[in-house]
C-alpha cells in the first residue's frame, strides 16, 4: 500500500482539497476514479461523521476526481470490513480524538484487514497518528495531562513506522490542564523517541520516504525544522 499522512486535506477556504506542496497531484499519481472507504474516529457520532465525510467527498470532486463509490464505515458493518476494503482503492482514516479512534480500530480489528491492502491510505490528523506502530496520543482534552489513567503511548495500525503530530502551528502554543502542551508535555515525552510535527498543508509519504512542506522533528527534548513549504526532503535523511 501507499500511505499519505496529513494534518488536514482541505484548502484554507475549506472548499476543495489543499493543493499546496503538490498534494492533489500526488493523489492523482496513486488513484484515478475513486472508490473510497471512509473510516471515522468515533462510530458513535454518525451525524458528525456523515457531515464531515460528505464535505470531504465534495472536496475530491471539486479537485478533479471522479468518485464512483464513497462508503462510510459504521460499527454495524464490522462483519463485512474485509469485503469493503477489497472493493476500494482509497481508504481515508478520519481525524478526531486519537484514543477514541484507536479503540475503534482495535474493536474492528482494522490492523488485521488493512495489512494486505494494496491501495492508497490517506490519514487525516488522528488517522495519521493512529497509522503508526506506536502511537503518541498527545493530550488535547481537559484532564488528559493530569489523569493517571490516560495512556499517551498506544498500539496503532502499524502501517507506517513513524509518529506524526498534526496541526503543529496551532498546537505548539496550546495549554492543557494549565500545562504547555509542547514544552511541559511533548518535549519530555520525546526522549528516546522521534516525532514528525507537520503544519496544515504539509504531508509525509513514508512509503516514498518523502516529506512535503513545513515539518519539524521533535526528538530528545528539542524541536528542529527539517522541511519548508515547497520543499521535498528525504525522510530517511532526517536525524
Phi, psi and omega per residue, in radians:
X1 nan 2.820 2.995
X2 -1.958 2.490 -3.038
X3 -2.282 2.246 3.039
X4 -2.019 2.164 -3.131
X5 -1.848 2.180 -3.089
X6 -2.277 2.932 2.919
X7 -1.541 -0.823 -3.040
X8 -2.711 2.261 -3.105
X9 -1.517 -0.149 -3.021
X10 -1.543 2.609 3.046
X11 -1.183 2.825 -3.123
X12 -0.970 -0.556 3.128
X13 -1.495 -0.009 3.067
X14 1.115 0.407 -3.109
X15 -1.725 -0.459 -3.090
X16 -2.653 -3.083 3.097
X17 -1.200 2.638 3.128
X18 -1.361 2.020 -3.104
X19 -1.517 -0.020 -3.110
X20 -1.047 2.497 3.110
X21 1.089 0.347 3.081
X22 1.353 0.384 -3.052
X23 -1.051 -0.850 -3.103
X24 -1.140 -0.752 3.110
X25 -1.054 -0.644 3.140
X26 -1.150 -0.696 3.097
X27 -1.114 -0.720 3.119
X28 -1.050 -0.505 3.103
X29 -1.141 -0.524 -3.016
X30 -1.716 -0.553 -3.088
X31 -2.369 2.606 3.016
X32 -1.761 -1.953 3.014
X33 -1.157 2.462 -2.936
X34 -1.754 2.277 2.885
X35 -2.080 1.804 -2.947
X36 -1.882 2.449 2.911
X37 -1.958 1.991 -3.070
X38 -1.727 2.013 -3.059
X39 -1.871 2.013 -3.018
X40 -1.385 3.089 3.085
X41 -1.607 -0.528 -3.099
X42 -2.346 1.828 -3.112
X43 -1.186 -0.197 -3.106
X44 -1.671 0.173 3.058
X45 -2.189 1.125 -3.023
X46 -1.116 -0.619 -3.122
X47 -1.114 -0.829 3.119
X48 -1.116 -0.773 3.134
X49 -1.027 -0.827 -3.102
X50 -1.159 -0.596 3.111
X51 -1.158 -0.847 -3.129
X52 -1.185 -0.729 3.132
X53 -1.045 -0.767 3.121
X54 -1.093 -0.681 3.101
X55 -1.097 -0.737 3.129
X56 -1.195 -0.689 3.102
X57 -1.036 -0.805 3.123
X58 -1.095 -0.606 3.136
X59 -1.129 -0.709 3.080
X60 -1.085 -0.760 -3.130
X61 -1.130 -0.711 3.128
X62 -1.229 -0.318 -3.136
X63 -1.686 0.236 2.994
X64 1.709 0.146 3.134
X65 -1.666 2.520 2.969
X66 -1.646 2.053 -3.131
X67 -1.706 1.880 -3.137
X68 -1.433 -0.650 3.142
X69 -2.609 2.448 -3.115
X70 -2.439 1.772 -3.045
X71 -1.879 2.222 3.061
X72 -1.667 2.183 -3.115
X73 -1.376 2.053 3.044
X74 -1.801 2.891 -3.126
X75 -1.140 -0.355 -3.127
X76 -1.393 -0.168 3.135
X77 -1.771 0.255 -3.117
X78 -0.947 -0.666 -3.044
X79 -1.260 -0.292 -3.095
X80 -2.032 0.318 -3.069
X81 -1.080 -0.656 3.125
X82 -1.090 -0.719 3.108
X83 -1.140 -0.747 -3.135
X84 -1.091 -0.745 3.134
X85 -1.112 -0.670 -3.113
X86 -1.174 -0.322 -3.084
X87 -1.726 0.082 -3.035
X88 -2.048 2.705 2.993
X89 -2.023 -0.016 3.087
X90 -2.475 2.185 2.991
X91 -1.986 2.216 3.057
X92 -1.887 2.167 3.035
X93 -1.695 1.881 -2.951
X94 -1.237 2.927 3.060
X95 -1.459 3.041 3.138
X96 2.558 -2.665 -3.134
X97 -1.487 2.118 -2.986
X98 -1.020 -0.916 -3.124
X99 -1.103 -0.608 3.120
X100 -1.120 -0.808 3.118
X101 -1.151 -0.706 3.133
X102 -1.025 -0.751 3.118
X103 -1.105 -0.718 3.126
X104 -1.127 -0.774 3.129
X105 -1.012 -0.744 3.136
X106 -1.226 -0.614 -3.137
X107 -1.089 -0.647 -3.115
X108 -1.666 0.082 3.134
X109 0.987 0.722 -3.081
X110 -1.059 -0.614 -3.121
X111 -1.039 -0.562 3.139
X112 -1.280 -0.704 -3.045
X113 -1.449 -0.427 -3.047
X114 -1.567 -0.298 -2.981
X115 -1.115 -0.482 3.131
X116 -1.808 0.186 3.125
X117 -1.202 2.400 -3.069
X118 -2.021 0.293 3.100
X119 -1.720 -2.698 -3.134
X120 -1.793 2.335 3.007
X121 -1.954 2.257 3.007
X122 -2.016 2.090 3.063
X123 -1.655 2.378 3.082
X124 -2.038 2.005 3.053
X125 0.945 -1.881 -3.141
X126 -1.001 -0.632 3.107
X127 -1.082 -0.642 3.061
X128 -1.161 -0.728 -3.114
X129 -1.139 -0.720 -3.104
X130 -1.375 -0.035 3.063
X131 -1.317 -0.350 -3.029
X132 -1.283 2.836 3.017
X133 -1.197 -0.834 3.021
X134 -1.996 2.059 -3.093
X135 -1.608 2.277 2.976
X136 -1.685 1.833 -3.121
X137 -1.523 1.395 -3.126
X138 -0.978 2.185 -3.113
X139 -1.000 2.458 3.130
X140 -2.389 -0.367 -3.100
X141 -1.853 2.723 3.118
X142 -0.942 2.302 3.092
X143 1.651 -0.271 -3.039
X144 -1.313 -0.470 3.097
X145 -1.282 -0.761 -3.049
X146 -1.449 -0.358 -3.061
X147 -1.136 2.339 3.068
X148 -1.424 -0.142 -3.110
X149 -1.755 -0.247 -3.112
X150 -1.324 2.205 -3.122
X151 -1.731 2.091 -3.128
X152 -1.473 -0.374 -3.124
X153 -2.064 2.117 -3.039
X154 -2.240 2.776 3.022
X155 -1.419 2.242 -3.120
X156 -1.852 -2.838 -3.113
X157 -1.235 -0.490 3.126
X158 1.309 0.395 3.104
X159 -1.539 -0.186 2.987
X160 -2.378 2.819 -3.102
X161 -1.980 0.407 3.070
X162 -2.181 2.730 3.109
X163 -1.878 2.147 -3.105
X164 -1.856 2.436 3.003
X165 -2.030 1.996 -3.067
X166 -1.489 2.961 3.020
X167 0.977 0.715 -2.999
X168 -1.012 -0.721 -3.099
X169 -1.059 -0.563 -3.137
X170 -1.492 -0.682 -3.009
X171 -1.353 -0.524 -2.946
X172 -1.050 -0.419 -3.133
X173 -1.876 0.180 -3.108
X174 -1.408 2.750 3.039
X175 -2.167 2.467 3.030
X176 -2.300 2.246 -3.095
X177 0.952 0.670 3.125
X178 1.108 0.365 3.064
X179 -1.974 2.431 3.053
X180 -1.238 2.095 -2.958
X181 -1.116 -0.546 3.122
X182 -1.494 -1.066 -3.007
X183 -1.154 -0.687 -3.024
X184 -1.644 -0.323 -3.057
X185 -2.083 -1.087 -2.990
X186 -1.250 -0.741 3.134
X187 -1.062 -0.807 3.051
X188 -1.071 -0.599 3.130
X189 -1.250 -0.248 -3.040
X190 -1.498 -0.084 3.133
X191 -1.166 2.186 -3.101
X192 1.423 0.084 -3.140
X193 -2.387 2.991 3.099
X194 -2.386 2.221 3.080
X195 -2.019 2.464 3.060
X196 -1.840 1.893 -3.113
X197 -1.655 2.113 -3.100
X198 -2.056 2.544 3.068
X199 -1.541 2.840 3.071
X200 -1.045 2.361 -3.083
X201 1.729 -0.335 3.063
X202 -1.648 2.822 3.083
X203 -2.769 2.806 3.128
X204 -2.190 2.383 3.038
X205 -2.037 1.569 -3.099
X206 -1.034 -0.551 -3.132
X207 -1.284 -0.179 3.005
X208 -1.863 -0.173 -3.016
X209 1.044 0.737 -3.086
X210 -2.260 2.497 2.988
X211 -1.961 2.335 -3.141
X212 -2.127 1.976 3.064
X213 1.609 -2.998 -2.986
X214 -1.050 2.005 -3.103
X215 -2.516 2.488 3.134
X216 -2.197 2.527 3.015
X217 -1.774 2.245 3.077
X218 -1.931 2.033 -3.023
X219 -2.663 2.326 3.066
X220 0.855 0.763 3.049
X221 1.408 0.160 -3.119
X222 -2.205 2.683 3.076
X223 -2.064 2.281 -3.141
X224 -2.435 2.265 3.116
X225 -1.348 2.318 -3.064
X226 -2.123 -0.186 -3.138
X227 -2.693 2.516 -3.128
X228 -2.005 2.895 3.077
X229 -0.974 2.311 -3.137
X230 1.535 -0.139 3.136
X231 -1.750 2.749 3.008
X232 -2.226 2.196 -3.064
X233 -2.147 2.484 3.080
X234 -1.236 2.131 -3.085
X235 -1.050 -0.731 -3.068
X236 -1.321 -0.215 3.086
X237 -1.530 -0.018 -3.109
X238 -1.667 2.116 3.116
X239 -1.820 nan nan
